Amino acid sequence: MVVLDFRRPTRDEAGHVAGFETLARLTVDGQEANIEGDETVVDFEQRALNLRNGETISFSDDGEEWARGIAAACRTPYLWAEIAEDSDPLPDVSIEAVEIADPATHAAQNSAAALG
C-alpha cells in the first residue's frame, strides 16, 4: 500500500509562504485507489517512472509502483506529492563521496590541458 499526500503552499497576508495544505490524499492498495479531497489533482492517465527498474508505467500496469513514481514526478512550487505511507519502500541508496584535494588546482589543470 502507498499513501500520497498532494500539497500546495499557503501564504500569509504579505504573500510569503507560511506553510502548506494537503489538497488530496491518494491511497493505492494493489490496483485499488481511493482519493480523499480534491480528486482533480490526481491524473490516473499520467505515466510515471517505475523507480525500481526505470521503465515508464501507467496506473493499470502497477498501481503501487505508479504511485511511487508520481511522488517523484510531482514536484512543482505550486503542487507536490509526498509519500505518507509505504508498505514496500524503495531501498536506501548510498552514494560514495568523491574527494578532490584542491578543486581550484584540479579545474585549472583540466582547463589548461583542454586548451593544449
N, C-alpha and C positions, 0 to 999 in steps of 0.2 A: 504494500500500500504506500502511495505517495500523496502527501498533502502539500499543496502550494497555496501561498497567500499572495494575491496580486495587490500591490500597494502603490500609492502615489503620495507625493509630498503635500503637507499642509503649510499654509503661510500665515504669518501674523499680519497685523494692520499695516505694517510698513512694507509688506511684500516679501519678507525674508522667510526662508524655510524654517518652520517651527517644529516639524515632526513629520509624521506620516499617518495615513489612514489606510485600513485594509478595505479594498473595494469588493473583493470576492475571495472565497476560499474554495479551491478545487480539490476534491478527494477522488483519487483514482485507485481502485482496487481491482487488479486484473484488467478487464476490459469494461468495467463498470465505472461510470463517472457521476459525481454529484457536485453541483455548484450551489454554494450559499452566497447570496449577494448579487452583484451586478453581473448577469450572465453574458453581457456584451463584451466583456474584457477577455473572454476565453474563445479562441478560434480553433475548433477541432479540425478544420481543414488545413491549418498551417502545418507544414512539415518541419521536423526538428532533427537535430543530430543525435544519434544514439551515442551517448558518451562512453559506452563500453567497447564499441567496435568501429566507430567513425562513420557508419552508414546513415544516410538520410532515411527517416521513417515517418509514418503517419500514425495517428492515434489508433487506427484499425490494425496496424502491424503489431504494436505492443504498447498498450496504454500507459503502463508504468514507466517504461523507458522513454516514451514520448514526453511524459510529464517532466522527467529529469532534464531532458533536452530543452524543453520550453523554459525551465527555470534558468538555464544557462543563456538562452537566446533572448529572453525578455528582459532587457537591461537598457532602459532609457531614463533620462532625467524626469520624465513625466509618468512612467509606469514601469514597474519591475515586478518580477516574481521571485519569491523566496521559498525554499523547501522548509516547511514547518515540521514535517514528519516523514521518515522514510524507513520502511521495514527492511530494505535491502540496499543500503547506501553504497556509493562507489567507494572503492578502497582509497585510502590516503596516498598521495603521491609525494615522494621526496625528491627534490632536485638538488644535486650537489652544487655547492658554491664553487665558482671559478675565481681563483685569486690571480691578480696581475700585480706584480711587485710595485711597479711605478707606472700607473696608467698614462701619464703625460709622455714619458720616455717611450713607452710602447707605441703610442699613437704617432709620435714624431718619427720613429724608426719605420713604421709601416708606410707613412706618408712619403718619406724620403725614398724608400725602396720602390714605391709605386711611380714616383716621378723619374726614377732612373738616375 
